[in-house]
């Protein structure tokens, strides 16, 4: 544990020191985040944050490999993460089509699966264990892609995706330690420390963005370490894992249903995500981000409850957590556009005050940034 603490400290310091270097390189090469109808930032912001986190993470993790043979089992995950990182980097540089992005992510997921990352069995509190058999690989593949893209979708406000990753990594560390997956705990701690060192530069007002290279990279790694951290003798405690990652998963599902209900492509971007809707209420990025950080921490605590308490308590905790977010989503108007009668009205029937704040938010960024 002492060695792990040292490595985590090294990752934190290295990330703090390396991020400004990456930022200067991005500025020199004029690699900036593209302003479009989805973003809310202004000015030229470098977007190579994923490089800063990934280089720090892999470097410190390599030191673990020198000390512990068990980390050699993670070669496929690390190789797959590099593929996903490069896919995001190419998109940040050249804006490739979503199909090509999905192809790169799929290759990364398949590499991890080939190396042994497979959800063979799941455990649902009170309902028991279920062997996935022929569905194991397809569901693992779908899980990795879903979480990878879910984290990318919430990367719309300064510091949100980075801070979310830090909090999730913390609870993965706690969960993995409790389930005796010490290699997972080490990876989560080093990843969280690498992201934490990047956070001061990414928090409002951001001096560098994660970019797709960073958000996809973090989402990919978190999807895998979360699965392994919450694996018990009866299988992956799927409700605990879903609870931990509930916010991006909830946002992703609602976004896809919203777009399909309007006859749009599910991957067409918009400005109706949870963080956008919060900004319509609070009109302040930091407040919105801290609210979502608090919600993420709450989900982390509930995930540990689901993991460790009795099956009955675990299932009830999951259902209560889902109910809380369902009603919060209703209050934010997340489900309004799913109604057939409201498809064409957009935000016209949002709760009182939200429409005005939406107009204020959009008018403050004339070019949709």
C-alpha positions as a Markdown table, in Angstrom:
| # | Residue | x | y | z |
|---|---|---|---|---|
| 1 | Unk | 0.0 | 0.0 | 0.0 |
| 2 | Unk | 2.9 | 2.3 | 0.7 |
| 3 | Unk | 4.3 | 1.7 | -2.8 |
| 4 | Unk | 0.9 | 2.4 | -4.3 |
| 5 | Unk | 0.5 | 5.6 | -2.4 |
| 6 | Unk | 3.9 | 6.7 | -3.7 |
| 7 | Unk | 3.0 | 5.9 | -7.3 |
| 8 | Unk | -0.4 | 7.7 | -6.9 |
| 9 | Unk | 1.5 | 10.7 | -5.6 |
| 10 | Unk | 3.9 | 10.6 | -8.5 |
| 11 | Unk | 1.0 | 10.4 | -10.9 |
| 12 | Unk | -0.6 | 13.5 | -9.4 |
| 13 | Unk | 2.6 | 15.5 | -9.4 |
| 14 | Unk | 3.5 | 14.3 | -12.9 |
| 15 | Unk | 0.1 | 15.2 | -14.3 |
| 16 | Unk | 0.3 | 18.7 | -12.7 |
| 17 | Unk | 3.7 | 19.2 | -14.3 |
| 18 | Unk | 3.1 | 17.6 | -17.7 |
| 19 | Unk | -0.3 | 19.2 | -18.5 |
| 20 | Unk | 1.1 | 22.7 | -19.0 |
| 21 | Unk | 3.7 | 21.2 | -21.4 |
| 22 | Unk | 1.0 | 19.5 | -23.5 |
| 23 | Unk | -1.0 | 22.7 | -23.4 |
| 24 | Unk | 1.9 | 24.7 | -24.8 |
| 25 | Unk | 2.5 | 22.1 | -27.5 |
| 26 | Unk | -1.2 | 22.3 | -28.5 |
| 27 | Unk | -1.1 | 26.1 | -28.7 |
| 28 | Unk | 2.1 | 26.0 | -30.8 |
| 29 | Unk | 0.5 | 23.6 | -33.2 |
| 30 | Unk | -2.8 | 25.5 | -33.1 |
| 31 | Unk | -4.7 | 22.4 | -31.9 |
| 32 | Unk | -7.9 | 23.8 | -30.4 |
| 33 | Unk | -11.4 | 22.6 | -29.6 |
| 34 | Unk | -13.7 | 23.2 | -32.5 |
| 35 | Unk | -16.6 | 25.5 | -31.8 |
| 36 | Unk | -20.0 | 24.1 | -32.8 |
| 37 | Unk | -23.7 | 24.0 | -31.9 |
| 38 | Unk | -23.1 | 21.7 | -29.0 |
| 39 | Unk | -20.3 | 23.4 | -27.1 |
| 40 | Unk | -20.6 | 26.4 | -24.8 |
| 41 | Unk | -17.0 | 27.6 | -24.5 |
| 42 | Unk | -15.5 | 30.8 | -26.0 |
| 43 | Unk | -12.1 | 31.4 | -27.4 |
| 44 | Unk | -9.4 | 29.0 | -28.5 |
| 45 | Unk | -8.9 | 26.2 | -26.0 |
| 46 | Unk | -6.4 | 23.4 | -26.5 |
| 47 | Unk | -7.9 | 20.0 | -26.5 |
| 48 | Unk | -5.1 | 17.5 | -26.0 |
| 49 | Unk | -5.8 | 16.7 | -22.3 |
| 50 | Unk | -6.1 | 13.0 | -22.9 |
| 51 | Unk | -2.4 | 12.9 | -23.9 |
| 52 | Unk | -1.4 | 14.5 | -20.5 |
| 53 | Unk | -3.5 | 12.0 | -18.5 |
| 54 | Unk | -2.6 | 8.9 | -20.6 |
| 55 | Unk | 1.2 | 9.5 | -20.6 |
| 56 | Unk | 1.2 | 10.1 | -16.9 |
| 57 | Unk | -1.0 | 7.1 | -16.2 |
| 58 | Unk | 0.9 | 4.6 | -18.4 |
| 59 | Unk | 4.3 | 5.8 | -17.1 |
| 60 | Unk | 3.3 | 5.3 | -13.5 |
| 61 | Unk | 1.6 | 2.1 | -14.2 |
| 62 | Unk | 4.7 | 0.8 | -15.9 |
| 63 | Unk | 6.5 | 1.1 | -12.6 |
| 64 | Unk | 3.8 | -1.2 | -11.1 |
| 65 | Unk | 4.5 | -3.7 | -13.8 |
| 66 | Unk | 8.1 | -3.8 | -12.7 |
| 67 | Unk | 7.0 | -4.7 | -9.1 |
| 68 | Unk | 4.0 | -7.0 | -9.6 |
| 69 | Unk | 3.5 | -9.7 | -12.2 |
| 70 | Unk | -0.3 | -9.5 | -12.0 |
| 71 | Unk | -0.3 | -6.3 | -14.0 |
| 72 | Unk | 0.9 | -8.2 | -17.0 |
| 73 | Unk | -2.7 | -9.4 | -17.3 |
| 74 | Unk | -3.7 | -5.9 | -18.2 |
| 75 | Unk | -1.7 | -5.6 | -21.5 |
| 76 | Unk | -4.8 | -5.9 | -23.6 |
| 77 | Unk | -6.7 | -3.2 | -21.7 |
| 78 | Unk | -3.7 | -0.8 | -22.0 |
| 79 | Unk | -3.3 | -1.6 | -25.7 |
| 80 | Unk | -7.0 | -1.1 | -26.3 |
| 81 | Unk | -6.9 | 2.2 | -24.5 |
| 82 | Unk | -4.2 | 3.4 | -26.8 |
| 83 | Unk | -6.3 | 2.6 | -29.8 |
| 84 | Unk | -9.2 | 4.5 | -28.3 |
| 85 | Unk | -7.0 | 7.4 | -27.4 |
| 86 | Unk | -5.7 | 7.6 | -31.0 |
| 87 | Unk | -9.2 | 7.4 | -32.3 |
| 88 | Unk | -10.2 | 10.4 | -30.2 |
| 89 | Unk | -7.1 | 12.2 | -31.1 |
| 90 | Unk | -7.7 | 11.7 | -34.9 |
| 91 | Unk | -11.3 | 13.0 | -34.4 |
| 92 | Unk | -10.0 | 16.1 | -32.5 |
| 93 | Unk | -7.6 | 16.8 | -35.3 |
| 94 | Unk | -9.7 | 16.0 | -38.3 |
| 95 | Unk | -13.4 | 15.5 | -37.1 |
| 96 | Unk | -13.9 | 12.1 | -38.5 |
| 97 | Unk | -17.4 | 10.6 | -38.9 |
| 98 | Unk | -19.1 | 8.9 | -36.0 |
| 99 | Unk | -18.9 | 5.5 | -37.7 |
| 100 | Unk | -15.1 | 5.7 | -37.9 |
| 101 | Unk | -15.0 | 6.7 | -34.2 |
| 102 | Unk | -17.2 | 3.7 | -33.4 |
| 103 | Unk | -14.9 | 1.5 | -35.4 |
| 104 | Unk | -11.8 | 2.6 | -33.4 |
| 105 | Unk | -13.6 | 2.1 | -30.1 |
| 106 | Unk | -14.8 | -1.3 | -31.2 |
| 107 | Unk | -11.3 | -2.4 | -32.0 |
| 108 | Unk | -10.2 | -1.2 | -28.5 |
| 109 | Unk | -13.1 | -3.1 | -26.9 |
| 110 | Unk | -12.3 | -6.3 | -28.8 |
| 111 | Unk | -8.6 | -6.1 | -27.8 |
| 112 | Unk | -9.7 | -6.0 | -24.2 |
| 113 | Unk | -12.1 | -8.8 | -24.6 |
| 114 | Unk | -9.5 | -10.9 | -26.3 |
| 115 | Unk | -7.2 | -10.4 | -23.3 |
| 116 | Unk | -9.8 | -11.8 | -20.9 |
| 117 | Unk | -12.1 | -8.9 | -20.0 |
| 118 | Unk | -15.4 | -10.7 | -20.3 |
| 119 | Unk | -18.5 | -10.4 | -18.2 |
| 120 | Unk | -19.3 | -14.1 | -17.9 |
| 121 | Unk | -21.8 | -13.9 | -15.1 |
| 122 | Unk | -23.8 | -11.2 | -13.4 |
| 123 | Unk | -25.3 | -11.0 | -10.0 |
| 124 | Unk | -28.5 | -9.1 | -9.2 |
| 125 | Unk | -29.2 | -8.7 | -5.5 |
| 126 | Unk | -32.2 | -10.7 | -4.3 |
| 127 | Unk | -32.6 | -12.2 | -7.8 |
| 128 | Unk | -29.4 | -14.3 | -7.9 |
| 129 | Unk | -26.7 | -15.0 | -10.4 |
| 130 | Unk | -27.1 | -15.5 | -14.1 |
| 131 | Unk | -24.5 | -17.0 | -16.5 |
| 132 | Unk | -24.4 | -15.0 | -19.7 |
| 133 | Unk | -22.9 | -17.8 | -21.7 |
| 134 | Unk | -23.2 | -16.9 | -25.4 |
| 135 | Unk | -24.2 | -13.3 | -24.5 |
| 136 | Unk | -21.1 | -12.7 | -22.4 |
| 137 | Unk | -18.9 | -11.3 | -25.2 |
| 138 | Unk | -21.6 | -9.2 | -26.9 |
| 139 | Unk | -22.8 | -7.7 | -23.6 |
| 140 | Unk | -19.2 | -6.9 | -22.5 |
| 141 | Unk | -18.6 | -5.3 | -25.9 |
| 142 | Unk | -21.8 | -3.3 | -25.6 |
| 143 | Unk | -20.9 | -2.2 | -22.0 |
| 144 | Unk | -17.5 | -0.9 | -22.9 |
| 145 | Unk | -18.8 | 1.0 | -25.9 |
| 146 | Unk | -21.7 | 2.4 | -23.9 |
| 147 | Unk | -19.7 | 3.7 | -21.0 |
| 148 | Unk | -16.9 | 5.0 | -23.3 |
| 149 | Unk | -19.3 | 7.1 | -25.2 |
| 150 | Unk | -21.4 | 8.1 | -22.1 |
| 151 | Unk | -18.4 | 9.8 | -20.6 |
| 152 | Unk | -17.7 | 11.5 | -23.9 |
| 153 | Unk | -21.3 | 12.9 | -23.9 |
| 154 | Unk | -21.0 | 14.5 | -20.4 |
| 155 | Unk | -17.8 | 16.2 | -21.4 |
| 156 | Unk | -19.7 | 19.5 | -22.1 |
| 157 | Unk | -18.8 | 21.7 | -19.1 |
| 158 | Unk | -15.4 | 22.7 | -17.8 |
| 159 | Unk | -14.1 | 20.0 | -15.5 |
| 160 | Unk | -17.2 | 17.8 | -15.4 |
| 161 | Unk | -15.9 | 14.6 | -17.1 |
| 162 | Unk | -12.5 | 14.9 | -15.4 |
| 163 | Unk | -13.9 | 15.4 | -12.0 |
| 164 | Unk | -16.5 | 12.7 | -12.5 |
| 165 | Unk | -13.7 | 10.3 | -13.5 |
| 166 | Unk | -11.7 | 11.2 | -10.3 |
| 167 | Unk | -14.7 | 10.4 | -8.1 |
| 168 | Unk | -15.6 | 7.2 | -9.9 |
| 169 | Unk | -12.0 | 6.1 | -9.8 |
| 170 | Unk | -12.0 | 6.7 | -6.0 |
| 171 | Unk | -15.1 | 4.5 | -5.5 |
| 172 | Unk | -13.6 | 1.8 | -7.8 |
| 173 | Unk | -10.5 | 1.9 | -5.6 |
| 174 | Unk | -12.6 | 1.4 | -2.5 |
| 175 | Unk | -14.8 | -1.3 | -4.1 |
| 176 | Unk | -11.8 | -3.2 | -5.5 |
| 177 | Unk | -10.0 | -3.1 | -2.2 |
| 178 | Unk | -13.1 | -4.5 | -0.5 |
| 179 | Unk | -13.4 | -7.3 | -3.0 |
| 180 | Unk | -9.7 | -8.1 | -2.9 |
| 181 | Unk | -9.0 | -7.0 | -6.5 |
| 182 | Unk | -5.8 | -5.2 | -5.6 |
| 183 | Unk | -4.5 | -4.8 | -9.2 |
| 184 | Unk | -7.8 | -3.1 | -10.1 |
| 185 | Unk | -7.5 | -0.9 | -7.0 |
| 186 | Unk | -3.9 | 0.2 | -8.0 |
| 187 | Unk | -5.0 | 1.0 | -11.6 |
| 188 | Unk | -8.0 | 3.0 | -10.4 |
| 189 | Unk | -5.9 | 5.0 | -7.9 |
| 190 | Unk | -3.2 | 5.8 | -10.4 |
| 191 | Unk | -5.8 | 6.7 | -13.1 |
| 192 | Unk | -7.7 | 8.9 | -10.6 |
| 193 | Unk | -4.5 | 10.6 | -9.5 |
| 194 | Unk | -3.6 | 11.3 | -13.1 |
| 195 | Unk | -7.0 | 12.8 | -13.8 |
| 196 | Unk | -6.8 | 14.8 | -10.5 |
| 197 | Unk | -3.6 | 16.4 | -11.6 |
| 198 | Unk | -5.2 | 17.5 | -14.8 |
| 199 | Unk | -8.4 | 18.9 | -13.2 |
| 200 | Unk | -7.0 | 22.3 | -12.0 |
| 201 | Unk | -6.3 | 23.2 | -15.6 |
| 202 | Unk | -9.6 | 21.8 | -16.9 |
| 203 | Unk | -11.9 | 23.4 | -14.3 |
| 204 | Unk | -13.8 | 26.5 | -15.0 |
| 205 | Unk | -12.5 | 28.6 | -16.7 |
| 206 | Unk | -10.7 | 25.8 | -18.5 |
| 207 | Unk | -7.2 | 26.3 | -20.0 |
| 208 | Unk | -7.2 | 22.9 | -21.7 |
| 209 | Unk | -9.9 | 20.4 | -22.6 |
| 210 | Unk | -9.9 | 16.7 | -22.4 |
| 211 | Unk | -10.9 | 16.5 | -26.0 |
| 212 | Unk | -12.4 | 13.3 | -27.4 |
| 213 | Unk | -9.0 | 11.7 | -26.9 |
| 214 | Unk | -9.3 | 12.2 | -23.2 |
| 215 | Unk | -13.0 | 11.6 | -22.5 |
| 216 | Unk | -13.0 | 8.4 | -24.6 |
| 217 | Unk | -9.8 | 7.2 | -23.0 |
| 218 | Unk | -11.2 | 7.7 | -19.5 |
| 219 | Unk | -14.5 | 6.2 | -20.3 |
| 220 | Unk | -12.9 | 3.1 | -21.8 |
| 221 | Unk | -10.7 | 2.5 | -18.8 |
| 222 | Unk | -13.4 | 3.2 | -16.2 |
| 223 | Unk | -15.8 | 0.8 | -18.0 |
| 224 | Unk | -13.4 | -2.0 | -17.5 |
| 225 | Unk | -12.0 | -1.3 | -14.0 |
| 226 | Unk | -15.6 | -0.8 | -12.7 |
| 227 | Unk | -16.6 | -4.2 | -14.0 |
| 228 | Unk | -13.6 | -5.9 | -12.3 |
| 229 | Unk | -13.8 | -4.0 | -9.1 |
| 230 | Unk | -17.4 | -5.0 | -8.5 |
| 231 | Unk | -16.9 | -8.7 | -9.4 |
| 232 | Unk | -17.8 | -11.0 | -6.5 |
| 233 | Unk | -17.9 | -14.8 | -6.2 |
| 234 | Unk | -21.4 | -14.8 | -7.7 |
| 235 | Unk | -20.4 | -12.6 | -10.7 |
| 236 | Unk | -20.4 | -8.9 | -11.5 |
| 237 | Unk | -22.7 | -7.1 | -9.2 |
| 238 | Unk | -24.3 | -5.3 | -12.2 |
| 239 | Unk | -26.6 | -3.0 | -10.1 |
| 240 | Unk | -23.6 | -1.7 | -8.1 |
| 241 | Unk | -21.7 | -1.0 | -11.4 |
| 242 | Unk | -24.7 | 0.7 | -13.0 |
| 243 | Unk | -25.3 | 2.8 | -9.9 |
| 244 | Unk | -21.7 | 4.0 | -9.8 |
| 245 | Unk | -21.9 | 5.2 | -13.5 |
| 246 | Unk | -25.6 | 6.1 | -13.3 |
| 247 | Unk | -25.3 | 9.8 | -14.3 |
| 248 | Unk | -23.6 | 9.3 | -17.7 |
| 249 | Unk | -25.6 | 6.2 | -18.4 |
| 250 | Unk | -28.9 | 7.9 | -17.6 |
| 251 | Unk | -27.9 | 10.9 | -19.7 |
| 252 | Unk | -27.0 | 8.7 | -22.6 |
| 253 | Unk | -30.2 | 6.6 | -22.6 |
| 254 | Unk | -32.3 | 9.7 | -22.4 |
| 255 | Unk | -30.4 | 11.4 | -25.2 |
| 256 | Unk | -30.7 | 8.5 | -27.5 |
| 257 | Unk | -34.5 | 8.1 | -26.8 |
| 258 | Unk | -34.9 | 11.9 | -27.3 |
| 259 | Unk | -33.2 | 11.9 | -30.7 |
| 260 | Unk | -35.0 | 8.8 | -31.9 |
| 261 | Unk | -38.4 | 10.2 | -30.8 |
| 262 | Unk | -37.6 | 13.2 | -33.1 |
| 263 | Unk | -36.5 | 11.0 | -36.0 |
| 264 | Unk | -32.9 | 12.0 | -35.6 |
| 265 | Unk | -29.8 | 9.9 | -35.7 |
| 266 | Unk | -29.0 | 8.8 | -32.1 |
| 267 | Unk | -25.4 | 10.2 | -32.4 |
| 268 | Unk | -26.5 | 13.7 | -33.6 |
| 269 | Unk | -25.3 | 16.2 | -31.0 |
| 270 | Unk | -27.5 | 18.7 | -29.2 |
| 271 | Unk | -27.5 | 20.9 | -26.1 |
| 272 | Unk | -30.1 | 19.1 | -24.0 |
| 273 | Unk | -27.9 | 17.0 | -21.8 |
| 274 | Unk | -28.1 | 17.0 | -18.0 |
| 275 | Unk | -25.4 | 19.6 | -17.7 |
| 276 | Unk | -27.0 | 21.9 | -20.3 |
| 277 | Unk | -30.3 | 21.7 | -18.5 |
| 278 | Unk | -28.7 | 22.5 | -15.2 |
| 279 | Unk | -27.1 | 25.5 | -16.8 |
| 280 | Unk | -30.6 | 26.7 | -17.7 |
| 281 | Unk | -31.4 | 26.8 | -14.0 |
| 282 | Unk | -28.2 | 27.9 | -12.3 |
| 283 | Unk | -26.6 | 29.8 | -15.3 |
| 284 | Unk | -23.2 | 29.1 | -13.7 |
| 285 | Unk | -20.8 | 26.4 | -14.9 |
| 286 | Unk | -19.2 | 25.9 | -11.5 |
| 287 | Unk | -22.4 | 25.5 | -9.6 |
| 288 | Unk | -23.7 | 23.0 | -12.2 |
| 289 | Unk | -20.5 | 21.0 | -12.1 |
| 290 | Unk | -20.4 | 20.9 | -8.3 |
| 291 | Unk | -24.1 | 19.7 | -8.2 |
| 292 | Unk | -23.2 | 16.9 | -10.6 |
| 293 | Unk | -20.0 | 16.1 | -8.5 |
| 294 | Unk | -22.3 | 15.8 | -5.5 |
| 295 | Unk | -24.7 | 13.5 | -7.4 |
| 296 | Unk | -21.8 | 11.4 | -8.5 |
| 297 | Unk | -20.5 | 11.0 | -5.0 |
| 298 | Unk | -24.0 | 10.1 | -3.9 |
| 299 | Unk | -24.1 | 7.4 | -6.6 |
| 300 | Unk | -20.7 | 6.1 | -5.4 |
| 301 | Unk | -21.9 | 5.7 | -1.8 |
| 302 | Unk | -25.0 | 3.9 | -3.0 |
| 303 | Unk | -23.0 | 1.6 | -5.2 |
| 304 | Unk | -21.0 | 0.5 | -2.2 |
| 305 | Unk | -24.2 | 0.0 | -0.3 |
| 306 | Unk | -25.5 | -2.2 | -3.1 |
| 307 | Unk | -22.2 | -4.1 | -3.1 |
| 308 | Unk | -21.9 | -4.8 | 0.6 |
| 309 | Unk | -25.3 | -4.8 | 2.3 |
| 310 | Unk | -27.9 | -7.6 | 2.2 |
| 311 | Unk | -29.5 | -8.4 | -1.1 |
| 312 | Unk | -32.8 | -6.8 | -0.1 |
| 313 | Unk | -31.1 | -3.6 | 1.1 |
| 314 | Unk | -28.9 | -3.6 | -2.1 |
| 315 | Unk | -31.9 | -3.9 | -4.5 |
| 316 | Unk | -33.9 | -1.3 | -2.6 |
| 317 | Unk | -30.9 | 1.1 | -2.6 |
| 318 | Unk | -30.6 | 0.8 | -6.3 |
| 319 | Unk | -34.3 | 1.4 | -6.9 |
| 320 | Unk | -34.3 | 4.4 | -4.6 |
| 321 | Unk | -31.3 | 5.9 | -6.4 |
| 322 | Unk | -32.9 | 5.3 | -9.8 |
| 323 | Unk | -36.1 | 6.9 | -8.5 |
| 324 | Unk | -34.3 | 10.0 | -7.3 |
| 325 | Unk | -32.7 | 10.6 | -10.7 |
| 326 | Unk | -35.9 | 9.8 | -12.5 |
| 327 | Unk | -37.8 | 12.5 | -10.6 |
| 328 | Unk | -34.8 | 14.9 | -10.9 |
| 329 | Unk | -34.9 | 14.2 | -14.6 |
| 330 | Unk | -38.6 | 15.0 | -14.7 |
| 331 | Unk | -38.0 | 18.3 | -12.9 |
| 332 | Unk | -35.3 | 19.2 | -15.4 |
| 333 | Unk | -37.6 | 18.4 | -18.3 |
| 334 | Unk | -35.4 | 15.5 | -19.6 |
| 335 | Unk | -38.5 | 13.5 | -20.6 |
| 336 | Unk | -40.6 | 16.2 | -22.1 |
| 337 | Unk | -39.4 | 15.7 | -25.7 |
| 338 | Unk | -40.1 | 12.0 | -25.5 |
| 339 | Unk | -43.8 | 12.6 | -25.6 |
| 340 | Unk | -45.3 | 12.4 | -29.1 |
| 341 | Unk | -47.3 | 15.6 | -28.5 |
| 342 | Unk | -44.1 | 17.5 | -27.5 |
| 343 | Unk | -41.7 | 16.4 | -30.2 |
| 344 | Unk | -41.9 | 19.6 | -32.2 |
| 345 | Unk | -42.1 | 21.9 | -29.2 |
| 346 | Unk | -38.6 | 21.3 | -27.8 |
| 347 | Unk | -38.2 | 23.4 | -24.7 |
| 348 | Unk | -41.5 | 25.2 | -25.1 |
| 349 | Unk | -43.0 | 23.3 | -22.2 |
| 350 | Unk | -40.1 | 23.3 | -19.8 |
| 351 | Unk | -40.9 | 24.2 | -16.2 |
| 352 | Unk | -41.3 | 27.9 | -15.5 |
| 353 | Unk | -38.1 | 29.8 | -15.9 |
| 354 | Unk | -36.1 | 27.2 | -17.8 |
| 355 | Unk | -37.0 | 28.5 | -21.3 |
| 356 | Unk | -35.8 | 32.0 | -20.3 |
| 357 | Unk | -32.6 | 30.6 | -18.9 |
| 358 | Unk | -32.1 | 28.6 | -22.1 |
| 359 | Unk | -32.4 | 31.7 | -24.2 |
| 360 | Unk | -30.0 | 33.5 | -21.9 |
| 361 | Unk | -27.5 | 30.7 | -22.1 |
| 362 | Unk | -27.7 | 30.6 | -25.9 |
| 363 | Unk | -27.6 | 34.4 | -26.3 |
| 364 | Unk | -24.4 | 34.5 | -24.3 |
| 365 | Unk | -22.7 | 32.3 | -26.8 |
| 366 | Unk | -23.8 | 33.6 | -30.3 |
| 367 | Unk | -21.9 | 30.9 | -32.2 |
| 368 | Unk | -23.2 | 28.0 | -30.2 |
| 369 | Unk | -20.2 | 27.5 | -28.0 |
